[in-house]
Amino acid sequence: MIAPEVKNALVVGGGSGMGRAAALALAAAGARVMVADLDLAAAQATASQAGGGSLGWAVDVADPASVAGLFAQLREEIEALHMLVHTAAILGGTAFIDEVSDAAWRRMMAVNLDGPFYCSREAVRWMKRTGGGRILLFSSVASLTPTPGALPYSAAKGGVNMLARTLAAEAAKHNIRVNVIAPGYVRTPMLEGLPSGFAEYIVKKTPLGRLGEESEVAALVAYLAGPQADFFTGQVLSPNGGLVI
């Protein structure tokens, strides 16, 4: 059950993986879902499956002009945005700090930290004028514990946590709630692209002895869209199977 005021939701990164699962969960709960992704065809496919007037849009979250353009188009389609879910992200290669190029560092920050900032900024500008809303950013379990070899990724995701917590403190007076989901290792196309044997290694390290499922994360998204989560803001929730306790 989602809150009655959550009529329109935007899921950025909704073309695949946890973003797609989140979009479908919100649609199933009664929201009209706008799906944005770098891959327009994937966004449109998710929107088609979601039904209920959902639409797919293209966006490059690393480009502030692209993000601004997306929100301009959305304002032509809907009167108010009640929830932003930002899942769009990239993974980096495995490298220690002395092997990380300037370009690799900047690309990681551009997508994984600048992107949530640009989208949150546009959402807040809109929500302030329409009575409030909810912002849900995705970070990672890598933001909660050191992950050697993934320094740029971990740093960017740690930044997402503090972005959300600080924004929650700033935006509460405008009736805007801001929270983070920091998933552990979830069975997604992105995870399947990691080196062979990595998933098995993670399963052995995880106390619950398995990977997470997209549906489990999507259920948490739907919960945070509901009236039962009205008192949540500035929180980082991490479904990770006990990997970080």
Stockholm file with secondary structure:
# STOCKHOLM 1.0

chainA/1-245         MIAPEVKNALVVGGGSGMGRAAALALAAAGARVMVADLDLAAAQATASQAGGGSLGWAVDVADPASVAGLFAQLREEIEALHMLVHTAAILGGTAFIDEVSDAAWRRMMAVNLDGPFYCSREAVRWMKRTGGGRILLFSSVASLTPTPGALPYSAAKGGVNMLARTLAAEAAKHNIRVNVIAPGYVRTPMLEGLPSGFAEYIVKKTPLGRLGEESEVAALVAYLAGPQADFFTGQVLSPNGGLVI
#=GR chainA/1-245 SS CCCTTCCEEEEETTTSHHHHHHHHHHHHTTCEEEEEESSHHHHHHHHHHHCTTCEEEECCTTCHHHHHHHHHHHHHHCSCCCEEEECCCCCCCCBCGGGCCHHHHHHHHIIIIIHHHHHHHHHHHHHHHHTCEEEEEECCGGGTSCCTTBHHHHHHHHHHHHHHHHHHHHHGGGTEEEEEECCCSBCSHHHHTSCTTHHHHHHHHSTTCSCBCHHHHHHHHHHHTSGGGTTCCSCEECCCTTSCC
#=GC SS_cons         CCCTTCCEEEEETTTSHHHHHHHHHHHHTTCEEEEEESSHHHHHHHHHHHCTTCEEEECCTTCHHHHHHHHHHHHHHCSCCCEEEECCCCCCCCBCGGGCCHHHHHHHHIIIIIHHHHHHHHHHHHHHHHTCEEEEEECCGGGTSCCTTBHHHHHHHHHHHHHHHHHHHHHGGGTEEEEEECCCSBCSHHHHTSCTTHHHHHHHHSTTCSCBCHHHHHHHHHHHTSGGGTTCCSCEECCCTTSCC
//
